[in-house]
């Protein structure tokens, strides 16, 4: 049986994925690390095929037909009547993230489910050494750029609609009056379910901007450098909130390393 993304497993996946990795690949097997290239986004051209740079959340709404909602699939040959099948529209709220040692956790307050709290990644290359206490194991790892990397164990997509992230606040001792850069890790929706780690690309979104991604785009949440500690984004997405997920450790015995240096 494959890894199941239940609320409990999503919040505390490491014991499960480590045990399954040993079972499938041997007790002494190591989880492979795959580096993800990062694009510093300056215009929509950098996000072509993935989505758009956002200057104002009001630019992308279901009412204005600028926010994509997919029509409900039909079961047979009869087609949907015009102007039906996409009326659920969007839901919106905050998406909160924070670092605690090596653990990077997120909570999506926009969706109507208990399955909305996640371990989005860890800050060290060895999950067995991950620590909740500061500064975390990764802060001493050269391969983790001494705390500037995040290791991703999963990705997902939403077949029913797009999603937008727009920064609202940050808890930091740094001067962030001009806004906070953040990162996303994406793969194009044309790939479908046969996703591989090599399909993923990292994108650094500049301060003061957000990002909108097309329906079916592989992603997870948004990522911040550990120096910012915690942050909140405004998120808007399809109200149905269908989610299809892939565990990199389960399927490929790997984690994706994303460098969060700006």
Order of alpha helices (4+ residues) and beta strands (2+ residues): alpha-alpha-beta-beta-beta-beta-beta-beta-beta-beta-beta-beta-beta-beta-beta-beta-alpha-beta
